[in-house]
Amino acid sequence: MSISEDDVSHQNVQQKITDLRTNYPLAAAILERLHNMDLKETTTAMFIVDGLDLLPRIRAMLILQS
């Protein structure tokens, strides 16, 4: 992807977030944060989400075993 294509893509994402902001301000704020994350933040978030996804599964297994 060339730099100009990357700029256009970034502008498209920003426009969609701006459109969502009026009806869904919380979702738009989350998307804005996700869009601006660097590699370290993205990796950290993935580990956290993966861990949070695991908790209900463990709880369900414990309930089924009892």
CORKARA-V536410 format. One line per field, one symbol per residue. ss: DSSP state (2 for helix, 1 for strand, 0 for the rest). psi: psi as a letter, one per 20 degrees, with the letter a starting at -180 (. if undefined). burial: I if it has 16 or more other ideal C-beta (glycine too) atoms within 10 Angstrom, else O. A space follows every 50 residues. Layout:
ss: ???
psi: ???
burial: ???
This chain:
ss: 00222222222222222222222022222222222000222222222222 2222222222222220
psi: prghhggggghgghgggghhhghmhghhhghggghjqagghggghggggg ghhhghggggghghh.
burial: OOOOOOOOOOOOOOOOIOOIOOOOOOOIOOIOOOOOOOOOOOOOOOOOOO OOOOOOOOOOOOOOOO
